Amino acid sequence: MRPPSPCHLRCEGIHLQKHSLAIRVLVVDDEPLARSNLCVLLRADPDVSEIGECGSGEEAIRTIRSTRPDLVFLDVQMPECDGFDVLEMLGTETPPALIFVTAYDSYALRAFEAGALDYILKPFDNPRFRNALDRAKQRLAHASAKAPHRIVIKTAGHILFLRPGEIDWIEAADYYASLHVGSRTHLLRRSLTDLEQELDPAAFCRAHRSAIVNLERVRGLEYNQNGDYEVVLDDDTRLPLSRRYRKEFQSRLGLRNSSS
């Protein structure tokens, strides 16, 4: 790790500002017509920014892990790997909002027990779809309100506006977190766990228990003399990549087939 910069700003308060929704949706169904119908409805919504499609459970697992969608419409009955198998395989990587879409009403209780936000029966009409999508928007809006759009750092006589994307990496420092931004370091009285929950998971990932990394700053991964991986940032900062977080970190970088 590089040594802390002598330039520190100690935080007296952080204010998180809400930003507008840009929902990334994934539609998972083995029937092309069913996927197409959902996509048509989704494209008509101005809050939907991206729409992906998967025709199988196995493909859905890979896509969710690599693209991190905000909302997933998931069919229950699919060959080889059904909707519940998908959730079981994803574990803690389950998307923030999940809606089951199926022709069978017998799975409703199990779906809600698995954390589904809604359960739509085929065939459904536009108002029913709209109701489900609105519920998903409410959940995602509540979650995004917790995520920092701009961090306001107040010190004696100074106010600094810091965007999360400006952060290179974050380091645990006793009761503080050190935000490394270029040659400067800003100290926050926050834990890494709290910050990890508030930062965009598509942009930031733990490298080890004492460091969170902005994935846009990663130049590569290299082995050190002990045979362990190090994360190399654009400014040549090197951070250890622990075995505990290696698989998730590599997945976030799109290295799905990389050995762990």
N, C-alpha and C positions, 0 to 999 in steps of 0.2 A: 504494500500500500504506500501511497505517497504521504509524506508527513502533513499534518494539518497546516493550513495557511495561517500566517499571523493575523490576517484580516478576518475578524469575526463580527457578526451582528447577532446580538442576543435577542431572541424573540420575546416580546411582552404579550403578544396576542396574534392569533391566526383567524382570519375571517374567510369563510368559504363561500364563493358566489355561484349561484345556480346557472347552468347553461342549458340551452335548448336541446331537445332530443334529436338524435340521429340514429335511429334504431337499425341494427344489423340483424336480419332475420334469416333463419335456416328452416326450410321446409323438408321434412323427412317422410317419405311415403313411397312404397314400392309400385304404386299405380301412377303412371305419368299424367293421366287426366286429372287425378286428384291433386297432384302437385301443381299442375297448370292452373286449375281453378283457384287455388289459394294464392298463387303468385299474381294472378289478375287482380284479385281484391287488394292484395298488399301494395301493388304498384300505384293504386289510386290514393294511397295515404301519403300525405306530404312529410310525415314524421319518419317514414321508412326510407333509409338511405341505401341499404344493400339487401339483396335477396339471393340466397344460395339454395341449391336443391341437392338432395341425396336420395338415391333409390334403394338404399339398403341400410341396415343397422350398422354393419361394419364400416361402411363409408361415412356414416353419420359420426361415429366415434372419432375417426381420424380427422374429419372436418371440424368438429367442435373443438378438439384439442388444438388444432392449428390456427383456426380463425377466431375463436372465442366470440360467437354470436351473442347478442343480448337476449334474443327471443327465439325459441324453437317450437315449431308446430310438429308434433311427433305422432306418427301412426302407431298403433299398438301391435297389430298382427302383421308381421313381415317374415319372410322365409329366413331360417337359420338364426337370425338375431332379432328378437322383437323389441318393442319400445322399452319394456322393463329391463331387458338385458342391456340395452344401451345405457340406461341410468345406472345400473349396477356396475358396469365397466367404467363409467366416468367417475363415479364416486364423488369426491369433493369438486370435481371439474364440471359439475352440472351447471348449465347456464342460469343466469339470474331469473329468467322467466320461461316457464315451460307450459305449453298447452297441448293436451292430447286431442287428436282428431281421429275418430274411429267409428265404424258402423255398429259396434257392440256396446251395449250399456252395462254389461256385466263386470267391466273392469273399472268402473268409476271410483268405487271405494279404494281400491288398490292404488289407483292413479293419484288420488289426493293424499293418501298415506305416503306416497313416494315423493310428494312435494309439488304436484302439478298445481298450476294457478287456475286452470279451467279444464273442462272436459266437453268437447263438442262432438255431438253425434251426427254422422252422415246419414242422409243428406241434410244440410243446414241452409238457412236463408241468410241474406246479407245482414239483417239486424242482429242475428245471433252471432255472426262472425264479428260484427262491429263491437258488440258488447264484450266479447272476449279480448279483442285487441285493445279496447279502452282500459280494461282491467290491467293488461300487461303494461300499458303506457303509465298508468298510475304507479305501479310497482317500480318501474324503471326510473320514473321521474323522482320518486322518493329516494331511490338509491343514488341517482346522479346528484341530488341535492347534498349528499354527504361527501361527494368527490370534489376535490379542490379544482376549480376553474382558474382561480387566481388567488395566491396566498399573499396576504397583507401582513408584513412583518413590521412591527412598531418597536422602535428603540427611542432612547432619549434624544428628542429633537429630529428624529428621522422616521420616515415611513417608506418601506420598500415593497413594491409590487412584484411578486415573483410567480411566473407561470411554471407549473410542474414540468413542462417539456424542456425548460432551461436547466433542470437538475441533471448532473452527470451520474451521480450515485449518492447514496445516503449511508452514513456509517453510525453505528451505535457508539455513544460517548458518555458512559456513566448514566446519569439521569437525563441526558440530552440525546438528540439525534443531530448529527452534523450533515448539513446539506451542502454537497460539493458542487459549486457552480463555477466552472472555469477555474480561475486562480483564487476564488473567494470561498469562504466557508461560513455558513449561517447556522447558528445554534438554535435549536428548538427544544423546548421542554416537552418532548413527546417521545413515546416509545416507538420502536420500529414496527411493532405489531399494529399499533394504531394507524400509523402512516400507511402501512401496507394495505389495510382495509379501505382506506380512503382514496388511494391512488388508483389510476386506471390499470387493471390487471393485464391489459393488452400492451401496455407501454412499460410497466415496471415489474421486476421479478427478483426474488431473493436469490443471491448467489451463495450466501452462507448466513448463519444466524446473526451476524453483525453487519450485514451489508445488503442493501437493495440497489439494483442497477437499472438505469434507464436503458432499455434494449436498443434504442436508436444510437447509443454511444458505443455499442459493442463492435469492435473491429474484428475480433476472432477469439478462438479458444486455443490455448497452447499447453503442452505438457511441461511441468517443471521438473527439476532434478529428482524429485521423489516419485515421479510418475503420475502425479495428480494434475488435473486440469486447472488452469488459471484463466480468468476472464481478462482479456486485453481490451482496454478502452481506446478511443480515438486519440487521447492525449498521452498514451503509453502507460497509464495507470494499470497496475496488475492486481487483481483480486482473486483470492482462492475460491474455487468452485467446489463446495462440499458435496460429498456423495449423497447426502440427504436431499439436496435440492437439484442435483445434476440432471435427473431425468426431466423434471418439469422445466428447467432452464433451457435445455436443449430442444424440448418440444416447442417452447415459446419462440425459439429461433428458427423453427421449421426443420429441425434435425430429427425427424420422427424415426428414422432407421438407424440413428447413431447408437452405438453400443454404450451401455452405462457401466 
